[in-house]
Each structure stands twice: as C-alpha cells, then as structure tokens.
Amino acid sequence: NVNKAMNGAGNLMDFLDEPFPDVGTYEDFHTIDWLREKSRDTDHVTIRNKPTCYHSKESIWELIKSLLDAWSGWVVMLLIGLLSGTLAGVIDLAVDWMTDLKEGVCLSAFWYSHEQCCWTSNETTFDDRDKCPQWQKWAELMTGHAEGAGAYVLNYFLYILWALLFSFLAVSLVRVFAPYACGSGIPEIKTILSGFIIRGYLGKWTLLIKTVTLVLAVSSGLSLGKEGPLVHVACCCGNLFCSLFSKYSKNEGKRREVLSAAAAAGVSVAFGAPIGGVLFSLEEVSYYFPLKTLWRSFFAALVAAFTLRSINPFGNSRLVLFYVEYHTPWYMAELVPFILLGVFGGLWGTLFIRANIAWCRRRKTTQLGKYPVLEVIAITGITAVLAYPNPYTRRSTSELISELFNDCGALESSQLCDYINNPNMSRPVDDIPDRPAGPGVYNALWQLALALVFKIVITIFTFGMKIPSGLFIPSMAVGAIAGRIVGIAVEQMAYHHHDWIIFKNWCRPGADCVTPGLYAMVGAAACLGGVTRMTVSLVVIMFELTGGLEYIVPLMAAAVTSKWVADAFGKEGIYESHIQLNGYPYLDVRDEFTHRTLATDVMRPRRNDPPLAVLTQDTTTVEDVETLIKDTDYNGFPVVVSRESERLIGFVQRRDLTLAIKNARQKQDGVVSSSVVYFTEDAPQLPASNPQPLKLRRILNLSPFTVTDHTPMETVVDIFRKLGLRQCLVTRSGRLLGIITKKDVLRHMAQMMNQDPESIMFN
C-alpha cells in the first residue's frame, strides 16, 4: 500500500510538469528578463526543428506549421509596412485639408485642399497661382468681400476658432479614450524596447486615437510635428500584428525585435527616409539590435516607403514635402557659417531641453497638471493669435520648411525670391547669378526673425502637452529659419564684396555662388541634432529628405558641432531627459560608469537590514510560501539548499509561484497548506499519512546570473546593459550573500551622479 501511495504521489507531483497558462508572463510596469526570453525562444526553435517523417497527414501539417513559423517574422514586417504606410498617407492628406480649412474652403469639392482646388482650375495665372475662383476664404464666402479690414478681422477670428476647435477635440479624445496617446511616444518606446512593460501603451485604442488626434493637433497650427508620433503609431501597428502570431505574442524579447523594426518603418514614412529610419532605430531607440532585426527593419522600412509612395500624398511623386534640388556646389570657406549654425543648433538644443523639462516638471508638481484641457486651449489660443499676422507662422510648419529649403529659380513666386534682376541677363534658367536683394527679401527677413523668436518660445510650452506632439518639425523649423537668414546674409556679402579675399577665389560677379536654401537645410540638421543628439541617422535622414547627396560634408560638420556644443552642457538628449523626468527604469547604453565601487556596496540586504527572503529546496510548506508572498513585494526569491548552508540552487519568479500554487490548489487533490514544496529532481519517500507534496522544479530558474561580492560595479552595470538582466545574485564561494536588481543599479548610478535616487519611481 505504501508503494502504491508513493507511485500515486509521483504521478501527482509531475502534474505541474505540463506548463499552465500565464507562466513566464510579467506584471504591468515590470522589467522583462531578456536572458529568460532568449532561452524560451531557443526552446521554441528546438521544438520546431524536430525531425519528422513526412508521410502521414499530421507530419505534412507540422511541416506547413514550421514553415509558417519560420516566415512569420517577414509576414509581420510586410503587414507593419503596409499599415503604417497607409496610415501615414491618410494622415498627410487629412492634415493638408484641415490646415487649409482654417482659412477657407473649396467650392467645387469641399474635400480638396487649397492646392488641389486650384490645380483643377483653368483660371489660375502664373503670378497669382494661389488664387482661383473655386477657392474662397471664409470672409469672402460669408460677406462677399475678399479684401479690407473687416474681411481680415473675420478671417483672423475664424482661423482662431478653427484652431481652438481642433485642439479641443484632440485633447478631449486623448483624455477620454486613450491617455497614452499624448506626447511624442519616443521616450516610452525607448523604455519599452529596453525591456520595460507598459500595458496598453501600444494597444488598439491608442493606435486609433493617436492617428485621429495627431491629424487634429497638427492641423490646429500648434508648434508640433507628426514625425515622432508616427513612430509610436508604427509601433502600435507592430504590437497589433504581434498578437496574431504566438511566436511573438508569448515572447516579450521577440516582440521587442519586431517593435525595433516598426520604429524604423515609422521614421521611414515620417520623412520618406527608409535608410534613415533603420539607422534611427539602431542609433536612437533600440536597445537590443541583432543582425536579423537589421534586415527585417530594412524590409519593413522599404514596404512602408513603397506604400506611402503609391498613395502619393503630396502629389509631387516624392515621399516628402521638402524635396529640393540644388545646382551649385559648396565651397570650403562656407564651412565657417555651417559650423556656426552647428553651434547655434547645440545652444538651442540645450536651452530647449532645460526650459522644456523645467516646464514639464512644473506641470507635474503644481496645480497646472490638473487642467490639461485648459492648458492646451490656452496655448492654442496664444499660438493662433500670434501666428496669423505673420505669413511664415500662419502656414503649416512643413510648408514653411519647404519654402525655406527652396532654391530661388526663375519660377519662384515667394517673397524670399524677390531679388532685383539684371535686365541684360541671358542665361539658362537653372543657373541664376547672385543678385542684390529686393524689398521683398528684406521684408521677409524681419518677418522670419519674428517667426524665429516665436517658434523658439512657443515650442518649449507645446512639447509635452496632453496631445500627440512631435519635436522633429518644430526643431527643424527653428534651424531652417536661422539658416536661411544666415544664408541670405552670406549671399549679399558675397555679392557686394566679391573682391574680399574669402570670396575672391570662388565668387566672381555674375556667378551663382551661394545657395541660401542649403544654409536652411544645414541649420535644420544642426537644431534637430542639438535637441535629439542624433548624428549618423540625422545626416542620412536629411540627405534622403532633400536629395542633397553632395552636401553630406556640410551636414556632418553641423551635426557633429551641434552634438559637441550640446554635450558640453549636458549629456542627455530630450528623450533621455523625459525618461528621467517620468522615472522610467532605463539603463542608457551610452552612459559611462567610471566609479570604483563593488557589488557588495550596492547589493541588498545592507548591514542593518533584515536577512534576504529565501525559499529552501525541500523544507518550505505551501503556507510558508503564501505568507512570504503576502508579506513581501519582491519580484522573485532565491532558492537555497537550507538556511544553514545558504548554498544557491536557483531563482523563482513571484508571479510564477503564485500561479503555480493557485493552479495546484484548484486541480491537484491533496495539496493543503501543510504540503511541502519541493524544488528538487526527486522528492523523498514520505509516509502515506503526510499531505500531498508539491513539486515546483519546473518553474525554477536553475541558471540565475551570479557575480561575486568583489565584482566591480562597472562590470555589473555592463552585464545589466548588455544582457538585459532583471536581477543578479551575489555569492561568495557558492553561498548566497544578496541580490542586485536593475532598480538598485539605477539608484546607485543616480547617487554617484549626486541625483535623487528616489526619482526612479517604477518597479
């Protein structure tokens, strides 16, 4: 009988060798364990690659399943590219139409934007290409008068009204339906890709609301762009398609590889820069980027760009609004103003980050944070009132950048191209010599100077409000305005003083030597670099954006200068600063740890703390485990041979323990509070009178990462970064001394940099 009972016990104890639902999953606001996810993926591949004989129907079905499994990665990439490209095209078209709706409406078809309305018209003339009878401003439509003070005031009033309506709708939708849809999303995506879990951040609701409110926010004329939020939108698409394949939905590590590729697709459609997108994902957002992910990102970015190109949202067969072609080379002497623009970009980046973080901290800590709708309405009202009188701030920021990048050809009607022409000029159209500036240019210059001050100030308050807001476009606008002003100044100096030694070699009278649009492009790159601290991906995005392949050196010079200048005042870019402000547990790969501390200085328990909470391999009862879980909030517990020897066997996750006990109590007879929990291979033979034991070897991690107490912290930090650890156990000759978690490492790093270690809020 005893034997029988023993056999029965053996069978029941192996009950948990079958996996049960939710084992190995993580709680919200917890960090994933990359090592564990990797080993689970290896198990998955091993099972998939088991040899089968392809005769029976089951084996053929297995073959098909394994092929589908192998190809699922590429299928997911294809779907992400198609959906993010389509969404970007729809957003571009909608923004175009709604931005123009603030000024007027197309009578022939109200869904046409201003440009589309006048394309179809036969009455447009070359001089007044923006005017056509089918397009009417609101005042003309309501009162019949197109000109005059009354019409201006009415148009002004309606412009403000539309802007307020759009921003009110945007902030209300975000508040009610998807609070995670606000901001740019890139700081959170960086944190998620580093292994943190924020449930719902990449959900279906967030995707839907972010897409709709992004259109509303950009159309309201606020100083924000759609480029950063498009990365969030693409990552939501990635998450959506991950849930269709168990290979990705059940493995958080694999899911993050897909999200890295989705981020690349997002930048690809935001700027029409597929290669820049891949490099952006690699340099700026991704934490773990194996070669396989590089190829997949490349494919996703390609499909996304191809989809956007087939929608052709700008009607110019280009992927971007600001494609330009310059016809003149640049000269060595021009590197001086390019580098000065780099310095300006670095200083503006520093100023912006400090001011914006101070304002966001104020929003977090004062009453201001309780009234997000009022804040958005107030900023929109101020923006609209100040923006309307100036033609450069009234239009959408992308159009402004497009005009600043443009080279003045013979066909340009912009104020910036109002040069005094030489009547005897007979030259091919594309090579117009430098000319003296006319009254239009001087008029444009002071309007641009006002626009520059306005953009610098208003962007500080706009970024971080409770609506989708990107930072790429406003930063580029600041740089492009500054660059164009510098470009025109250099051009006029070269024209009036062509005998000076610096201009003598390359600037003869009658030659086209300075391109002001190029300065705008370099300025835009410098300011964007100063704010985000990107270098390689920034230069590639800029030259893909503008097609200016031979201007890589000026762009590189400006990007490197702006990074050096900005880094002199503080190492963090805007995204890292927002990660710190929100207290996300993010270990930046770029930070250097140079202090001479040891693992024993950081590990817990400290000298006066109670001893470490541990489980023993064969003497703990179910009741002890449940009490331990109830009394502590640790994410897991080390398992030792016995409390006397303290020799380490493994580590068990809190969530897995809770689920296993709950599952066993429901499905396994005889498991009571006094049942002993075993983490060993074989349970000892117990008398029949003892309660049914519970074998939990299955959920024990037998290879937890360990370091000795004398390991330098520099090495520990490196291990945490490179391997994406969640915790690490500290031992001395096999005996367990303590534990170091990711949060302990972050706290220690903050202490070493004289910051408040309690600013890291999340578990």
N, C-alpha and C positions, 0 to 999 in steps of 0.2 A: 504493500500500500504506500509505504514511504516513497518507493521508487516511482510508483505511478504519479504520486503527488509531485514529485520532483520533475518528471517529464512534462506534466501539465504546466508546472511553473515555467519550465524552459520555453514552452511554446508561447505562453502568455507574455513572457518577458521579451520575446523577439517581436512582439506585436508592433513596437514602435520603430522597427527597422524599416517599415514602409513609411515614406515621407507623408506628413499630414499638411493640410492647407496652411498657407501663410508662413511656414517655417522659412527662416532666412530673409524675411522682409524687414523693413525698417519703419520706425515711427516717423511722424512729421517733425521737421526741424532737427533731425539727427543726421550724422555723417555716415556715409556708406564705407564699408571696408573693401578697398579695391582688391586686396590680395584674395579675399574670400570670393569675390565676384569672378576674379580671373580663374580660380581653381574650379568654380562651378561651371564656367564656360568650357574649361578643358574636359570636365566630365561629360558635358553635353556633346562635345565633338567626338569624344571616345565612343559614346553610345551610338552616335550617328554613323561612325565609320566601322562598326562591327561588320565582319564579313557575313553576307547572307547568300544562300544559293538561289538564283533567280529562276525557279521552276514554278513554284506554286503562286497562286494569285496574291497571297499575302506578301510574298517576297517582292513581287513587282510593285505592289502598293508601297512597300517600305522603300524601294529604290526611288519611286516618284517623290515620296516624302523627303528622302535625304537630299534629292536634287533641289526640291523647293526650298529646303532649309539652307542649302548652300547658296542659292541665288536670292534668298530673301533680302539680304543686305542691299543688293543692286536694285531690287524692285522698290524697296523703301526709298532709296535715293531718287529713283525715277519719279515716284509719286510726290516726294517733297519738292523736287524741282518744278514739276508741273503745277502743283497747287500754289507754291509761293510765287512763281512767275505770273500766274493768272491773277492772284490777289494784288500783286504789285501793279500790274497793268490797270486793274479796275480802280485801285486807289489813285493812281496818277490821273486817270481820266476824270474821276469824280472830283478830285482836288481842283483840277483845271476849271471844271464847270462851276463849282461852288465858289471859287475865288472870284470869278468874273460876275457871279450872281450878285455880289455885294455892290457892284457898280451899275449893272444894267441887265437887259435880257434880250434874247434873240427872238424877233417876231416870227421869222419863217419856221423856226423849230426851237422851242424853249430849251431843249436839252443840248443845244450847241453852245460851246464856249465862244467868247468874243472872236478868237482867231478862226475857228471853224465856220462861224457865221459869215465872216467877211471873205472866207475862201470861196464860198459858193456864189458870192455876189458878183454881178457884172459891172457894178457902178464904182468899184474901188479904183482910185487913181494911185499913181506911184508915190506922190507926195503925201497924200492922206491915206496911207494903206490901212490905218486902224479905223478909219471911219467908213461906214456904209449904212444905207438907209435901213437895212434889216436889223442892225444892232442899235438899240435905243437905251440911253441912260434913263434911270428911274424918273428924274425930274421931267425929262422930255416926254416920257410916256404919260406922266400924270398931269402936267400943266401945259405941255405943248411948247415950252421954251427950253431950248438947248443951252443957251448962253445966259450970262447975267448973274448978279449976286444971289437972287432968290433961288435960281436953279442950283447954284453952287452949295448954298446952305442946305437945301433939301437933299441933294446927293450926299453931302457930308453926314447929315443926320441919319439917312438910311444906311450908309456904309457902317456907321457905329452900331446901329440897331441890328443889322445882319450879323456883324461880328459878335455882338453880345448873345444873340440867339444861338449861334453855332457853338460858342464856348459853353453856354449854359447847358445845352443839350449834351455836350461831350462830358462835362463834369458830372451831370446827373446820372447819365448811363453808367459811368465808371463807379460812382458811389453805390448805386442801387444793385447793379448786376455783377460787376467784376472789379473789386477793389485792387486786384493785382494788375489791372490793365494800365495803371498810370505810369508815368516816368518813361525812361528810355528802355529799361529792361536789361541793358547790358551788364550792370553791376550784379544783378541777381543771376543772370545766365552764367557769368564767370564763376559765381559761388556754386551754382548747381553743377556746373561742369567740374568743379574741384571735388565733388562728391557729397555736397550738402543736399538735403531733401526739403523742398518747399512744395507741399502738395497743393495742386490747383493752380500753381503759377503758370503751368503750360497746358492748362485744361481747355476744353472746347469752348466754355463760356468766355474765358479770357481771350481766346482767338477771335471769336465773333465780335465781342465788344471792342477789343483793341482795333480791329480793322475799321469798324464804323466810326469810333471816336477819333481815330487818327485822321480820317478824312475831315471830320468836323473841326478838330483842333488846328490842323494846318490851314484850312480854309478861313478860319476866324482871323487870320492875319497876325497871330501871335508870333513872337520871335522864336520859332522852333522848327525842327525839320522832321521828315518822316523816315530818315535813313536808319537811325538807331532802333526805333520801334519795329522797323521791318525785320531786323534780326530776331527780335522777340516773336514776331508773327511767324517767321520761318521755323523757329524752334518749336512753337506750338504745333505747327504742321508736322514736324518731325515726331513729336510726342504722340500726336494723334495716330500716325501710321505705325509707330512702335507697338501700340496696343493691339494691332491686328496680328502680330507675329509673336508667339510665345517666347521665341529665342531672345527677343528684346524686351517684352513686357515683364519677363520674370527675372531679368538680369540687369541690375542697375548700372553695372560697368559697361555692358554692351550698349545700353540705351544712351549712355553719355557719348559713346563714339558716334552714334547717329546724330545726336544734338550738335556735336562739333561740326559735322558736315552740313547740318541745317543752317548753322550760323554763317558758314561760307556762302550758302545759297542766298541767305538774306542780304548779305553785302553785295553779292553778285547782282541781284535785282535792284537794290537800292541805288547803286552807282552805275550799273551796266558794266561792272568790272569783275569778270569771273576769276581771273588770276589773283587780283587784289583781294577778292573775297576769301580765297583759300589761304592766302598769306595772312589776312586779318585774323582768321580763325586760329591759325598757327601762332601768330605773334601776340595777339591781344586777348582772345577769350578762352582758348583751350588749355586744359591742364595736362591731359594725357593724350598724346597725338601720335599713335603708331603709324607706320607707313601705309598700312591698309586704309586707315582713315584719310590719309592724304589723297589717295587715289579716289576714294569714294566722294570726298569733298569736291574734288576736281570735277567728277561726273555730275554731282548734284548742282554745282555752280553752272556747269555747261548747259544742263537741261533747263535750269531756271532762266538763264540769259536767253536761251533759244525761244522759250515760251514767251518771254517778255517781248522779244523782237517780233514774234509773229502777231502779237496784239498791236504793236507799233503805237504806243500811247501818245507819242509826241508828233506823230505824223511826218517825221523827217527821216524815217528809216534808220534812225540811230537809237541806241539804247539809253541815251541820256539827253537831257535838255541842253547841257552846255558843251556840246561838241564844237571844237574850233579848229581852224587850220591856219597856222601862221606861215608866212612865206619868207621870213628873214631869219638868218642865223643869229646867235647871240655872240657877244664879244667878251674877251677876258675882263675888260675894265668894268663890265656890268656886274661882275661878281660882288663888287663892293656894295651897291644898293641891294643886291639879292641877300647878302649876309646881314645887312642892316634890317631887312624885312624879317629875317630869321630871328634877330634879337628882339624885334617888336613882337613877333609871334610868341616867343618864350616869355616875355614880360606880361603880355596879355593873358597867356595861359595861367601864369602864377596868380595874377590879380583875380582872374575869373574864378579859379578853384578856391582861393581863400575867401573871397566875398560870397560865393555861392554856398560854400559849406557853412560859413557863419550864419547866413540867412536860413539855410535848411535846419541848422541846429536850433536856431531861434524858433522856427516853425514847430519843431518837435517839443521844445521845452516850455513854450508860452501858450497863451490862450489862442494865438493865431491858428494853431493846428486844428482847432475845433471847428473852424469855419472855412473848409476848403472851397465850398461853392462861392462864398463871398469873395475869397481871395482871387479865384480865377476870374470872376466877373470884374473885380476892381482892376486887375492887371490888364484884362482885355479892353476895358473902357479907356484906361490911360494910353495903351498901345494904339488903339484906333484913333483917339483924339489927336495924338501927336503924329501919327503916321500919315494921315490923309493929306495934309497940306504939302508934304514933300513927295514929288513923283517917284523918288527912289525907294521910299519906305512904303508907299501905298501899294505897290505891286507885290506879288509873292516873292519871297526871298530867292527862290530858284531862278526866277526870271531876272531878278536884279543881278545875280551872279553871272547869269548867261550874258547879260549886256556888258558887264564889266570885263568878262573874258574876251569879248569880241574884238576882232581887229577891224579898224576902220577901213573898209573897202569903199569903192565908188558907189555902192548900192545902199550904204547905211543911212538911215534917217534919224539916228539917235542924236540927242543933244551933245553927247560926248564926241561926236564926229563932226562938229561944226567948225571945221578948220577953214582958213582963208585960202582959196585955191589960186594957183598961178594960172592966169588965162592962157599963157603960151604952152601949157603942158600938153605934150602929145606922147603918151607912154602907154604900155599895156596896162590894163585895169588893175591887175593884182599887185603891181609894184609901185605904189604911190609914194613919192618922196616925202620927207618930213616937211611940214608946213607950219606957219605960225597959227597959234590957237585963235579962234574967233570968239565973239562974245558968248556964244552958246557953251563953249568949253569952260570959260571962267564961271559962268552961271552954274554949270553942272558941278564944278569943283567945290563951291561953298555949300551947295545942296548935299554933296557927298560927305563933306566934312561934318555937317549937322547929322546926316544919317549915321556916320561912324560913331559919334558920341551917343546917339540914341540907341543904336544896336548894342554897344558895349554895356550900357547901363541896364537896358530892359532885359537882356538875356540872363543877367545874374538873377533877376527875380522870377523869370519864367521857368527856368530849368528846375525840375523837381516838384512842380505843382501837381495836383491830383488829376492830370490829364496826360495822355501819351505825348511825350516831348523828346525829340531827338536833338542832339547837340552838333552834329556834323555841319548842317547847313548854316546855322547862325554863326558858328566859328569861321566857316569859310567866307561868309559874307563880310565879317569884320576884316579878315585878312585881304579879301579881294578889293574892298573899298580903299584900305590903306595902300595896297599895292598899286591900284590904278592911279591914285593921287601922286604917288612917288614916280610912277611910270610917265605920267604927263609932265611932271616937273623935269625929269631927266631928258625927255624928248625936247622940251622947249629950250633947256640949257644947251643941248647938242645943236639945235637949230640956230640959236642966236650966238653961240660961242664956238662955232665949229673949228676955229683956229686954235682953241686951247689944246695943250699938249695931250690931255687924256682923250679928246675926241679926234685929234688930227689924223691918226692912223686909219680910223675906220669910218669916220663920219664926214664925208665930203658933201658940199651943198648939192642938193638935187638927188641925194641918195636916201633910201628908206632904211634908216639905221636903228631906230628904237621902236619896239612894239609895246605900247602901254598895257595891252591885254596880257602879255606874258608876265609882267610885274604883278598883275592882279592874280594870276594863277599861282605864282611863287608865294605871294602874300597869303593866299588861301591855304596853301600847304603848310606854311610856317605857323599860322594860327591854329590850324587843326592839330598839328604836331605838338604845339605848346600845351594844348588842353588835354590831349589823349596820350601823349608821349609815344605815339607810333612812329616808326622810321621806315622800315623796308616796305611794309604793306601800304603805308601812306603814299610813298613815291609811286608805287605801282598803280594804286587806285587813281592817283592824279594823272598819270600819263595815259591810263586806259580811258579815263573820264574825258580827256581833252584830245586824245590822239597825238599829243605833242611828244613824239618819241625822242627828238633830238634835244629836248630840254630837260633830260634826266639829270644832268650835272647841276644846273641851277636849282632844281627841285631838291636834289640830295643835299646841296650846300645849305639851303634854307632849313630843311628838315633837321639836319644834324645840329645846326646852330641853335635852332629853337629848342631842341631837346637839351643841349648843354646848358643854355641860359636858364630854362625852366628847372632843370635838375639841380642847379646851384641853389635854388630857393626851397626845394623840397622834392623828394624822390617820387611821391605819389602822383599819378595822373588823376583825372576827375573820377574815373570809375573806381579806382582803388580807394579814393577818399570817401566816396559814397558807401563803399563796402564797409569801411571803418566806421563811418557815421552810423550805419544801421547795425553795427555789431555782428556782422556775419563771420563765422569762423573760417577765414580764408588765409591759407598759408601761401604767400606770394612766392613764386619760383624765383623772382628777380631780386628779392631781398637777400642781403648777405648777413650771416650771423657770425660775428667775429669775437664773441666774448669767451673767456676761458672758464666757463662753468662746467660742472659734471652732471651726469644723470642723477646722482644722489641728491643734488641741490634742488632738483625740480620734482622728483617723484613724490607721490603721496603713499602712505601716511607720513607726515612730518614728525618731528621729535615728540611733540606733546599731543599728537592726535591719537584717537583710539586705533587699535590694530586694524589691518586690512580685512574687509569682509570676504571670507573664502568659503568654498564648499570642500568637503573631503570626499574621497573616491568611493568609500563604502560604509560610512557611519552616519551620514546625514539622513534624517527622515523627511518625508513629504511635508510634514508640519514645519520642520526647521526651515526648509526651502521657502515655504509660503510666508513664514514670519520674516525671513531675511528680505524677500521681495517687497513685503509690505512696509518694513521699517527703513528701507534704503531706496534711493532713486538712481543707483548706478546702472550703466548700460549693460554690464556683464560682470561675471565673477570668475576669478581664477579657481581651478580645482587642484587640490594638493593631496598627497598620499595620506598624510594625517597632520593634525595640528602640531604634533611634537616635531616631526621631521621637516615639515614645510617644503617638501620636495615637490616641484611643479610638475603637473601632468598635462594640463591643458586649460582652455578658457571657454566659458559657455555664455552665450548672449542671454540677457534678461528676458527679451521678448520670446525667444525660443523656449526657454524654461517655462514661462507662464503658459504658453500654448500647449507644450508637451504635457504638463500636469493636468491642465483643463481637459485636454483630449483623452488622457488616460483615465481620468475620473469618470468621463462620460462613457467610454467604450470598453474599458477593461475591468472585468469583475475583480473584486477583492483588493483594489487599491484604496487604502484608507490613510488617514493622517499619520498613523504609526508605521506605514510601509517604508522600508529603507530604499533610498535612491542609490543605484549603482552606476558608476561611470567606468567600470572595468569590463574586460572582454568576457570573463566568465563569473557569474555570481556564485558564491559559495553555497554548499548544500545546506538548506535550512530545515529545521523540524517542521512537520506539517502544521503545527499549531501557530507558527508565525504568520503574520499577514503577508499577502502577496507583494513581493518586491517590485520595484520599477526600474527598468534598465534604460538609461538615457545616454548610452555611449554614442548613439547616432548624432546627437546634436552637439557633441563635444568637439571643439577645435583642438586637435592634437598637436598642431604646429603653430602655437601663438608666437608672435615675434618677440624675442627677448634680447635685452642688452645687459651688460654688467653695470654695477653701480659706478664704475670708474670710466665708463664711456664718455668722451667729451660731448657736451650738448650740441656742438657744431655738427658732429656726426649724427646725433639723434634727430636734429632738425632736418638734416639732409635725407635721412631714412624716411621720415614722415612725409617729406615733399615728394621724393622720387617714387615711393611705393604706395602713397595714398593711404597710410595707416590710420586707424581709428584710435587704437591704443597700443601700448607696448609695455611688456612686463619687465621689471628689473630684478635680476637674480645675482647671487654670488655663489659660485660652485654648486649650482643646481637648486639652491634654496631660494625661495621667493622672498624678496625684500619689499617690493612696492610696485606701483603702476604709474605710467605717464600717459595721459590722454592728449588728444590734439588740442583740447582747450587749455591744458596745463602748459603746453608748448607755447601757444599764443599768448597766454598770460605772462609767461616768463619773458618772452620777446618784448612784450609791451613794457614790463618792468625795467628791462635792460635799456629801453629807449626812453625811460622816465615818463611813460604814459600811464594812464589809469588802467590797471589790469582788469577792473570790473566792467570796462566798456564792451567786453566780449559777452554779449547777452545770451546768445542761444546755446543750447546743449550741443 
